[in-house]
C-alpha cells in the first residue's frame, strides 16, 4: 500500500527552465503499474528537449531511459507484482493505426511518449502500462536497466542493417549509440570494425568494447584512413554531425549499406562527387528510429536483457557520471555547453 503522496521530480517549465520540486505521485490506472524509479539515463535528445526545444506541453517531467521497482499495480495487471524489478519502454502507441497493426510502433500515427509528451522518469515515481515493462533479473543493476532503452535503439538499427558474419563495419562516432553499435557488430559476426571519433578517451573505450581499428578524425583524414584498408560493407553513423553523415557515403563499398542513427542538427550538404557514390555504387541508405517491434515492445528489448545476462554486452564502462536528481538542472546545462566530457550519465534516485 502506497503511503507517499508527494515525490521529488525534475520538472521542465520552459526551455532551459528545469526545476527539482515536490509534485504529486502519479495515479495508477487499471492496466498500469506505479514504478519507483531507481536509475535514469540522460539521452542526447534530452539535452535539446530540456535546453532548446522544450517538451510538447509544460510543465512536463522529462526522462525516457529508466528502470526501477514496482511499488503498486492496477487491478487489471496480471503479469507483474509489487517488488518486481523492471525496465520501461517509453512509447505509448495507439495499437490501432496501420503502422501499429504491422508492428511498426515507432512509426505510430497517434503515439504518446513518456518524458516528452507525458511525464517521464526524471522523478521518484512514474506510472506506465503493464505492456511496456521488461523484467530485470537480479543480476542486472538498475543502472544497467536504465541503459536498456538506448541499447535497444541501437540494436533496432543494426538489425535493419543486417550485419552478418565476416562483414566489415565502420562506426562513425563513439557516444553511447556508437559504443553499443560496436558491440552489436561484434556480437553479430563482423570481423573488421573501424571506429572514428575526435576524443581519445572515447576511442580507447571503443577498443575496449570491440573495435579492431580506431581513427582520431580530429588529427587524421578519416576517409583516407578507412579506405587505406578497403571500403566497408556497412557504415553506421551515430555522431549526427554533417561531416560524418557525408563521410559515411564515401567509405561504404559498392552495394553496401549506410545506417543513419545520428540526428542531424544542421543542413547536410553532399558534394556531387560524393552523391555519385550513392548512384554508381548502388548504396542502400537506411534510417532507424526508436527501438520497437512486434511483439511489443520488441525482440530488441528482450535480446538486450539476454546479452547483458550472458556477458556479451558490456554496460559499465559506458557510464562516465553518476549524479543525484537535485544535481540534474545544473549538470544538464554543463552537458549542453560541453563543460564536461561525458558518455552515459546516470541519475541515481
BAMAR-365456 format. One record per residue (C-alpha): residue in three letters; x, z, y. Coordinates in steps of 0.25 Angstrom, whole numbers, plus 5000, padded with zeros to 4 digits. Layout:
ALAXZY/...
! end
This chain:
UNK500050005000/UNK500649965013/UNK500650075023/UNK501450005034/UNK500649935045/UNK501749885054/UNK503149815052/UNK504349765059/UNK504349615061/UNK505149515070/UNK504049445078/UNK504249315085/UNK503449315099/UNK504049195104/UNK505349105102/UNK506549205103/UNK505649325104/UNK505749395091/UNK505449545091/UNK505449645080/UNK504249725081/UNK503149805074/UNK502049725069/UNK500849745059/UNK501149725044/UNK500449595040/UNK499249605031/UNK499249555017/UNK498149455013/UNK497549444999/UNK498549344994/UNK499749395002/UNK500749505000/UNK501449585010/UNK502949585009/UNK503949685015/UNK505049595020/UNK506449635015/UNK507249525020/UNK507049395028/UNK507949285032/UNK508149205045/UNK507949055043/UNK508548955053/UNK507148915056/UNK506849065060/UNK507949045071/UNK507248935078/UNK505848995075/UNK506149125081/UNK507049085093/UNK506548945097/UNK505248885091/UNK504449015088/UNK503449025077/UNK502148965076/UNK501449085083/UNK501849205090/UNK502049315086/UNK502649285072/UNK503549355063/UNK504549245058/UNK505349245045/UNK505149165033/UNK506249195024/UNK505949335018/UNK505849425006/UNK505249565003/UNK504449654994/UNK502949644993/UNK502249765000/UNK500749734998/UNK499949624991/UNK498549554994/UNK497449574984/UNK497649434978/UNK499149444976/UNK499349444961/UNK500849404958/UNK501549504967/UNK501549654969/UNK502049744980/UNK503549774977/UNK503849624973/UNK505049564980/UNK504749424986/UNK505249314994/UNK504149235002/UNK503949085004/UNK503549075019/UNK502648955019/UNK501148975018/UNK500648835014/UNK499148795015/UNK499248755000/UNK498148645002/UNK498748535011/UNK499348405004/UNK500748455004/UNK500448594999/UNK499648524987/UNK500948454984/UNK501748584984/UNK502448544997/UNK502148675004/UNK503248655015/UNK502448535020/UNK501148615020/UNK500248555032/UNK499648695035/UNK500648795031/UNK500948935037/UNK502349005037/UNK502849145036/UNK503749165048/UNK503349055057/UNK501849025057/UNK501549165052/UNK502249305051/UNK503549305042/UNK504649385036/UNK505349445048/UNK504549565046/UNK504449695037/UNK503149635030/UNK502549495029/UNK501349445021/UNK501449325012/UNK500549255002/UNK500849294987/UNK501149144984/UNK502249144994/UNK503049254986/UNK504249224977/UNK504649344969/UNK506049404971/UNK506749474959/UNK507449604961/UNK508849534961/UNK508549454973/UNK508749524986/UNK507749524997/UNK508849455006/UNK508949344996/UNK507449334994/UNK507349305009/UNK508249185007/UNK507449124996/UNK506649045007/UNK507848975013/UNK508448954999/UNK507148884995/UNK507048805007/UNK508448745003/UNK508048724989/UNK506848654993/UNK507648555000/UNK508748544989/UNK507648514979/UNK507148404987/UNK508548344988/UNK508648344973/UNK510148394971/UNK510548374957/UNK511748394948/UNK513048334953/UNK512548304967/UNK513348314980/UNK512748384991/UNK513048415006/UNK512448535013/UNK512548525028/UNK512448665034/UNK512748805028/UNK511648885033/UNK510748955023/UNK510048825018/UNK511348755017/UNK511948865008/UNK510748865000/UNK510848714999/UNK512248724994/UNK511848824983/UNK510648734978/UNK511448614978/UNK512448684969/UNK511248744960/UNK510648604958/UNK511948544954/UNK512648484966/UNK514148474963/UNK514648444977/UNK514148524988/UNK514748495002/UNK514348585014/UNK514548575029/UNK514348675040/UNK515048725053/UNK515248865049/UNK516448905039/UNK515749035034/UNK514548955030/UNK515448845023/UNK516148965016/UNK514749015011/UNK514348865007/UNK515548864998/UNK515249004992/UNK513848954988/UNK514248814982/UNK514748714992/UNK515848634986/UNK516348584999/UNK516148635014/UNK516448565027/UNK516448625040/UNK515748525049/UNK516248585062/UNK517648545059/UNK517548435049/UNK516748305049/UNK515648345038/UNK515248205035/UNK516648155032/UNK517048275024/UNK515848265015/UNK516048115014/UNK517448135010/UNK517048174996/UNK515748084996/UNK514348085001/UNK513448174995/UNK512148154987/UNK511348254995/UNK511548315008/UNK510748445013/UNK510748465028/UNK510448615031/UNK511048635045/UNK509948565053/UNK511048505063/UNK510948365067/UNK512348335063/UNK512148375049/UNK510848305048/UNK511548175051/UNK512748215042/UNK511848235030/UNK511548085031/UNK513048045031/UNK513548125019/UNK512448085009/UNK512747975000/UNK511947854996/UNK510547894990/UNK510848034994/UNK509948135000/UNK509948215013/UNK509148345013/UNK508848405027/UNK508548555027/UNK509048585041/UNK508048575052/UNK508448485064/UNK508648555077/UNK508948435085/UNK508848285085/UNK509548215073/UNK510248085077/UNK510648005065/UNK511647895069/UNK511347755064/UNK512547755054/UNK512047885048/UNK510647835047/UNK511147715039/UNK511547825028/UNK510047845026/UNK509747705024/UNK510947645018/UNK511147765008/UNK509747775006/UNK509747925008/UNK508548015005/UNK508348115017/UNK507548245013/UNK506948355021/UNK506548495015/UNK505648595022/UNK505348735017/UNK505448775002/UNK504148764995/UNK503648684983/UNK502648704972/UNK502348794966/UNK502348874979/UNK503148924985/UNK504048834977/UNK505048814966/UNK506148824977/UNK505748974979/UNK505749014964/UNK507048934962/UNK507749014973/UNK507349144966/UNK507949094953/UNK509249044960/UNK509449184967/UNK509249254954/UNK510149174945/UNK511249174956/UNK511349034959/UNK510849044973/UNK511749134982/UNK511049204993/UNK511849324998/UNK513049245005/UNK512049175014/UNK511649305021/UNK512449325033/UNK511649425040/UNK510649535037/UNK509849595048/UNK508749685051/UNK507349645057/UNK507649705070/UNK508949625072/UNK508149495070/UNK507849455084/UNK509249465089/UNK509849415077/UNK509049285077/UNK509449255091/UNK510849275087/UNK510649175075/UNK510049075084/UNK511149085094/UNK512149075083/UNK512749205087/UNK512849245072/UNK513349155061/UNK512349175050/UNK511749115038/UNK510649185032/UNK510149305040/UNK509249405032/UNK508349515039/UNK508249635030/UNK507049715033/
! end
